[in-house]
Amino acid sequence: PAVRRDPGQDWRLECIFAEGISDDKLRGFPAELRCIALEQGTTLLGRQHQASLFAALTEAGGGRLNLISRTHAQLDLTPEGVRATNMSANPLYADRRHIKTTESRQLSPGQVLSFVRFEEGSQTPIHFLQLQVRSPESRSFQRVTGTDFRGVESSYERCSPAQGVVSLIAYDVCKPLSEAEYDRWLFDVHYHDLMANPFLDKIVLHTVCKDKQPRLSSGAAVENDVSFFRLAELHFRDHAAYESYLDWFRANAIPAERTPTGKSAFKFHHLAESECISRSVPSGLGSGPSASAGSSGVVAGPDTFAR
């Protein structure tokens, strides 16, 4: 297959969310309006230094550009990753944790730096622009070309994370709990406990549509040997992070009454390494029919809880 070099092969920040811009449109932005290359030494971040990028990423969000300072942050490459220092009176967050003015935070690949706003009368931050730290090893892209069954020329992008481990957990709800009672425990108790662990990056949920009959591309139905209520994905940076996640809970045990015991009836639990297949987007287009894994849809639109 033909291999395409990713626009940002070096250390960089890559926009993964911009308020008012769809996933499809964001993926179609040229690299210079999505990615900020991190130079050896120090890179200054702000609307004075990346004017076109911040203007493009905030235009659809109702004029958020004024919430990004001329020099908002200083980014320093270190052997451990990227050290971010807030140089502004405006707020800056790392993995949804506030970085105070002049305070620094060490970031590793996969972690997210975000700009926030506040609704009038609310103290809850809204993360309107999110930039993820990417390393040279973060992802490898291949553009695979060929023809489809109609004889039409075709291409897609195969993206394989160089690191990343997913814990796949399928479960039912234990009787006599109702699904509503289960979800109250899940969202009000359990996910607060899981997200306290610093080695867990995010959780993605897939709830089975029991009233829908899935079919293969041939139209044939498949009889499932295993049925369950929901499939949860727990995402970790690598296998070492997963082991650290387990060690953290050994040292910080969750009280028995808050655990899944008597609530979750587990069907299977596997560790997996993942990659995604997405539509190719011609370079330089601002929009297009691209749809990445994780964009909106019945199957590719799970609930996501990210740190």
C-alpha positions in Angstrom: 0.0 0.0 0.0 1.0 3.6 -0.5 2.2 5.2 2.7 1.5 8.8 3.6 3.6 10.7 6.1 1.5 12.2 8.8 1.7 16.1 8.7 3.1 16.2 12.2 5.6 13.5 12.7 7.5 15.3 15.4 6.3 16.3 18.9 3.2 18.4 18.5 -0.1 19.5 19.8 -3.0 18.3 17.7 -6.6 19.7 18.0 -9.0 16.9 18.9 -12.0 19.2 19.7 -13.1 22.7 18.8 -16.5 24.0 19.9 -18.8 24.5 16.9 -16.7 22.4 14.5 -17.8 18.9 13.6 -15.3 16.0 13.8 -15.6 15.5 10.1 -14.8 19.2 9.3 -12.0 19.3 11.9 -10.3 16.2 10.3 -10.4 18.0 7.0 -8.5 21.0 8.2 -4.9 21.3 6.8 -2.2 20.3 9.2 -1.1 23.9 9.8 -4.6 24.7 11.2 -4.8 21.6 13.3 -1.3 20.9 14.6 1.3 23.0 16.5 4.8 21.7 16.0 6.9 21.7 19.2 10.4 22.8 18.6 13.4 21.5 20.5 13.7 23.8 23.5 10.8 26.2 24.0 7.6 26.9 22.0 5.3 29.8 23.0 1.6 29.1 22.6 -1.0 31.8 22.0 -2.9 33.9 19.4 0.3 36.0 18.8 2.3 32.9 17.9 -0.3 30.7 16.1 -2.7 33.4 14.9 -4.2 31.6 11.9 -4.7 28.3 13.7 -6.5 29.9 16.7 -8.6 32.1 14.5 -9.7 29.1 12.5 -10.4 26.9 15.5 -12.4 29.5 17.4 -14.3 31.1 14.5 -17.3 28.8 14.7 -17.5 28.8 18.5 -18.9 32.3 18.9 -15.8 34.4 19.2 -13.7 32.5 21.8 -10.5 34.0 20.5 -10.4 36.6 23.2 -10.2 33.8 25.8 -6.8 32.8 24.3 -4.0 35.1 25.4 -1.4 36.5 23.1 1.1 34.3 24.9 -1.0 31.8 26.8 1.5 29.1 27.6 5.2 28.1 27.4 5.9 24.5 26.2 9.2 22.9 26.9 10.3 19.6 25.5 11.8 17.4 28.2 13.0 13.8 28.3 9.7 12.9 30.0 7.5 14.7 27.4 6.2 18.3 27.4 6.2 20.7 30.3 3.4 23.2 30.0 3.5 26.5 32.0 0.6 28.9 32.2 1.9 32.3 31.2 -1.6 33.9 31.3 -4.3 35.2 33.7 -6.7 33.2 31.5 -7.4 29.6 32.5 -5.5 26.7 31.1 -6.2 23.0 31.9 -4.3 19.8 31.5 -6.5 16.6 31.5 -9.3 18.8 32.9 -7.1 19.9 35.9 -6.5 23.6 36.3 -2.9 24.9 35.7 -2.7 28.1 37.7 -0.8 31.2 36.4 3.0 30.5 36.4 2.3 26.9 37.4 3.8 24.1 35.3 2.5 20.6 34.5 4.4 17.7 32.9 2.4 16.1 30.0 3.0 12.8 28.2 1.7 11.7 24.8 -2.1 11.3 24.8 -2.7 13.9 27.5 -4.8 17.0 26.6 -4.2 20.7 27.1 -7.4 22.7 26.9 -8.8 26.3 26.9 -12.0 26.9 28.8 -14.8 29.3 29.2 -17.5 29.8 31.8 -21.2 30.4 31.4 -22.6 33.4 33.3 -23.3 32.5 36.9 -21.6 29.1 36.6 -18.2 27.9 38.0 -18.2 24.8 35.8 -15.5 25.1 33.0 -16.5 24.4 29.5 -13.5 23.0 27.5 -14.1 24.7 24.2 -10.7 23.9 22.6 -8.7 20.8 23.3 -5.1 20.0 22.0 -3.6 16.6 22.5 0.1 16.0 23.0 1.4 13.7 20.2 4.9 12.3 20.0 6.8 11.0 16.9 5.6 7.5 17.9 2.0 8.4 18.7 0.5 7.2 15.5 1.5 5.8 12.1 -0.7 6.4 9.1 -1.0 4.4 5.9 -3.2 5.5 3.0 -4.2 2.2 1.4 -5.4 2.4 -2.3 -7.3 -0.1 -4.3 -10.7 -0.7 -5.9 -14.1 -1.6 -4.3 -16.5 -4.4 -5.5 -17.9 -2.0 -8.1 -14.5 -1.5 -9.7 -14.4 2.1 -8.3 -11.0 3.5 -7.2 -10.9 3.5 -3.4 -8.6 4.7 -0.6 -8.8 4.7 3.1 -6.5 5.6 6.0 -5.2 2.9 8.4 -4.1 4.5 11.7 -2.2 2.3 14.2 -1.4 3.8 17.6 2.2 2.9 18.5 1.0 2.7 22.1 -2.3 2.2 23.7 -4.1 -0.6 25.5 -7.9 -1.0 25.8 -9.6 -3.1 28.5 -12.8 -4.5 27.0 -15.5 -5.4 29.6 -18.9 -6.7 28.7 -21.6 -7.0 31.4 -25.2 -7.3 32.3 -27.0 -5.7 35.2 -27.4 -7.9 38.3 -31.0 -8.6 39.4 -32.9 -7.1 41.1 -31.4 -3.8 40.0 -33.1 -2.0 37.2 -31.0 -0.4 34.4 -31.9 3.0 35.7 -30.7 2.1 39.2 -27.6 0.6 37.8 -26.7 3.8 35.9 -27.3 5.9 38.9 -24.6 3.9 40.7 -22.4 3.8 37.6 -22.3 7.6 36.9 -22.8 9.0 40.4 -20.4 6.6 42.2 -18.3 4.2 40.2 -16.9 6.4 37.5 -15.9 9.0 40.1 -13.9 6.2 41.7 -12.3 4.9 38.5 -11.4 8.3 37.2 -9.6 9.0 40.5 -6.9 6.6 39.2 -4.3 8.8 37.3 -3.3 5.9 34.9 -6.8 5.6 33.3 -7.1 7.9 30.3 -10.8 7.5 29.4 -13.8 5.3 29.3 -16.0 4.6 26.2 -19.4 3.0 26.6 -21.4 1.0 24.0 -24.9 0.1 25.1 -26.5 -2.7 23.1 -29.6 -1.7 21.0 -31.8 -4.6 22.0 -34.7 -3.6 19.8 -32.6 -3.5 16.7 -31.6 -6.5 14.5 -28.0 -6.2 13.4 -27.1 -7.6 10.0 -23.9 -8.3 8.0 -23.2 -6.4 4.8 -24.7 -9.4 3.0 -28.0 -8.8 4.9 -27.6 -12.0 6.9 -28.4 -12.0 10.6 -25.9 -13.4 13.1 -27.0 -15.4 16.1 -25.0 -14.2 19.0 -23.6 -16.8 21.5 -23.0 -14.1 24.1 -25.5 -11.3 24.9 -24.9 -8.4 27.3 -26.3 -5.0 28.3 -23.2 -2.9 27.7 -19.6 -3.0 26.5 -17.1 -0.7 28.3 -13.7 0.3 27.0 -11.1 1.4 29.5 -8.2 3.2 27.7 -4.6 3.2 28.9 -1.4 4.7 27.5 0.4 1.3 27.3 0.7 -2.0 29.1 2.9 -0.4 31.8 0.1 2.2 32.5 -2.4 -0.7 32.9 -0.2 -2.4 35.4 0.3 0.9 37.3 -3.5 1.3 37.2 -3.9 -2.1 39.0 -1.1 -1.2 41.5 -2.8 2.1 42.3 -6.0 0.4 43.2 -4.1 -2.2 45.3 -2.7 0.7 47.3 -6.0 2.7 47.2 -8.8 0.1 47.6 -12.3 1.1 46.8 -14.7 0.3 49.6 -16.6 -2.9 49.0 -20.1 -1.2 48.9 -18.9 1.1 46.0 -17.5 -1.7 43.8 -19.4 -3.6 41.0 -20.0 -6.6 43.3 -23.7 -7.4 43.2 -24.2 -4.8 40.4 -22.3 -5.9 37.3 -22.6 -9.4 35.9 -19.5 -9.7 33.8 -19.6 -11.6 30.5 -16.0 -11.2 29.3 -12.9 -9.1 29.9 -10.1 -8.8 27.4 -7.1 -6.6 26.9 -6.7 -5.4 23.3 -4.5 -3.2 21.1 -6.5 -1.2 18.6 -6.2 0.7 15.3 -8.8 2.6 13.2 -9.8 2.6 9.6 -11.2 5.9 8.3 -12.0 7.6 5.0 -9.2 9.4 3.2 -9.4 13.2 3.2 -7.7 15.1 0.4 -5.0 17.3 1.8 -6.1 20.9 2.3 -9.9 20.5 2.2 -11.7 22.3 4.9 -14.6 19.8 4.9 -15.6 16.5 3.4 -17.3 13.2 3.9 -14.6 11.9 6.2 -15.8 9.9 9.2 -13.3 8.7 11.7 -13.8 6.0 14.3 -15.4 7.7 17.1 -17.4 10.2 15.0 -21.2 10.4 15.4 -23.4 7.4 14.6 -25.1 4.4 16.1 -22.0 2.3 16.5 -19.3 4.9 16.3 -20.9 7.3 18.7 -20.3 5.9 22.2 -20.4 7.8 25.4 -16.9 8.9 26.3 -15.5 9.9 29.7 -12.0 11.4 29.3 -9.6 12.7 31.9 
